[in-house]
Amino acid sequence: MRTRAGVLAAGLAVVGTAGTGLVAGVHVSGGPLVRALRQLDPSTFVLTKHALDEAYPLLMKPLLLATLIVMALTTAAAAVSGRRRTALLAGTAVAALVVVLMAILRGDLPLNQQMATWDPSAPPADWREVRTEWEQWFAVRAVAACAAFAASVAVVVSAVRHR
């Protein structure tokens, strides 16, 4: 039986899956970029990282926040329509997106702010250690983003099966 909440949940799930797919895609495609950054000399790394940190948030901030909101609404609509499995899967996607957000706020952002102060002609002595820590937070974000995408795909499959 179709309910408005069920139809809304299915529609939101499709939009949310597109969003989580983009978030995951950016992170997965960032893997080779992270490896490439490791090959750069200190000055070039700092210059490149500064440029990336200017451009990256312009896309990712609104994309991540909008996707998080859409998946939260998907969770609520599925719950209201009595679709427990769909709600649980959507809630899993929300949880994974929250991990992405927390990794950014607690790990990536403070490190980016630290690196933003670096002089490309004289990076600090510990620049490699800071870069390694940033890479680790990037990996956490990438894994969580992929988990969010997988859960979102499962939401769409669940929603379609229960039309």
C-alpha positions in Angstrom: 0.0 0.0 0.0 1.4 3.4 -1.0 1.3 6.2 1.5 2.4 9.7 1.0 5.2 9.2 3.5 6.3 6.0 1.7 6.4 7.8 -1.7 8.2 10.7 -0.1 10.7 8.3 1.5 11.3 6.6 -1.9 11.8 9.9 -3.7 14.1 11.3 -1.0 16.1 8.0 -1.0 16.8 8.5 -4.7 18.0 12.1 -4.2 20.0 11.0 -1.1 21.6 8.2 -3.0 22.8 10.6 -5.7 24.2 12.8 -2.9 25.9 10.0 -1.1 27.3 8.7 -4.4 28.8 12.1 -5.1 30.3 12.4 -1.6 31.7 8.9 -1.9 32.9 9.5 -5.4 34.8 12.6 -4.4 36.5 10.8 -1.6 37.3 7.7 -3.6 38.7 9.8 -6.4 40.7 11.7 -3.8 42.6 8.6 -2.9 45.0 8.9 -5.9 45.3 12.6 -5.2 46.4 11.9 -1.6 49.0 9.4 -3.0 50.1 12.0 -5.5 50.5 14.7 -2.8 52.9 12.3 -1.0 55.3 12.6 -4.0 55.5 16.3 -3.8 58.4 18.3 -2.3 57.4 20.2 0.9 56.9 23.6 -0.8 54.8 22.2 -3.7 52.8 20.1 -1.2 52.0 23.3 0.9 51.1 25.3 -2.2 48.9 22.5 -3.6 47.2 21.9 -0.2 46.4 25.6 0.1 44.8 25.6 -3.3 42.8 22.5 -2.6 41.6 23.8 0.7 40.2 26.9 -1.0 38.4 25.0 -3.7 37.2 21.8 -2.0 34.8 23.3 0.6 32.9 25.2 -2.1 31.5 21.9 -3.4 31.7 19.6 -0.4 30.1 21.8 2.3 26.8 22.2 0.6 26.8 18.7 -0.9 27.5 17.0 2.4 25.0 19.1 4.4 22.3 18.8 1.8 22.8 15.0 1.6 22.8 14.7 5.4 19.5 16.6 5.5 17.9 14.6 2.7 18.9 11.3 4.3 17.6 12.4 7.7 14.3 13.3 6.0 14.3 9.9 4.3 14.7 8.2 7.6 11.8 10.1 9.1 9.5 9.5 6.2 10.3 5.8 6.1 9.7 5.6 9.9 6.4 7.5 9.6 5.3 5.2 6.8 6.0 2.1 8.9 8.9 0.9 6.7 11.3 -0.1 9.5 13.9 -1.7 7.3 14.1 1.3 5.0 14.2 3.7 8.1 17.0 1.6 9.6 19.0 1.6 6.4 18.5 5.4 5.9 19.5 5.9 9.5 22.7 4.0 8.9 23.4 6.3 6.0 22.8 9.3 8.2 25.1 7.8 10.9 27.9 7.3 8.3 27.5 10.8 7.0 27.7 12.1 10.6 31.0 10.2 10.8 32.2 12.0 7.7 31.2 15.3 9.2 32.8 14.6 12.5 36.0 13.5 10.8 36.0 16.8 9.0 35.3 18.9 12.1 37.5 17.0 14.6 40.3 16.0 12.3 40.5 17.4 8.9 39.5 21.0 9.6 41.9 21.7 12.5 44.7 20.2 10.4 43.7 22.3 7.4 43.7 25.4 9.5 47.1 24.5 10.8 48.5 23.9 7.3 46.9 27.1 6.1 49.4 29.0 8.2 52.4 27.3 6.7 54.8 29.3 4.6 55.5 27.3 1.4 59.1 28.4 1.3 59.7 27.2 4.9 57.3 24.4 6.0 57.5 23.3 9.6 59.9 20.5 10.6 56.9 18.2 11.4 55.1 18.8 8.1 55.3 15.1 7.1 53.7 14.0 10.4 50.9 16.5 10.0 50.3 15.4 6.4 50.2 11.7 7.6 47.6 12.6 10.2 45.5 14.5 7.6 45.8 11.4 5.3 44.4 9.2 8.1 41.4 11.5 8.6 40.9 11.5 4.9 40.8 7.7 4.9 38.2 7.7 7.7 36.1 10.1 5.7 36.4 8.0 2.5 35.4 4.8 4.3 32.4 6.4 6.0 31.3 8.1 2.7 31.4 4.7 1.0 29.4 3.2 3.8 26.8 6.0 3.5 26.5 5.3 -0.2 26.1 1.6 0.3 23.4 2.1 2.9 21.7 4.6 0.6 21.6 2.2 -2.3 20.1 -0.4 0.1 17.5 2.2 1.0 16.4 2.6 -2.6 16.3 -1.2 -3.1 14.3 -1.5 0.1 11.9 1.3 -0.9 11.4 -0.2 -4.4 10.6 -3.6 -3.0 8.0 -2.2 -0.7 6.1 0.0 -3.1 
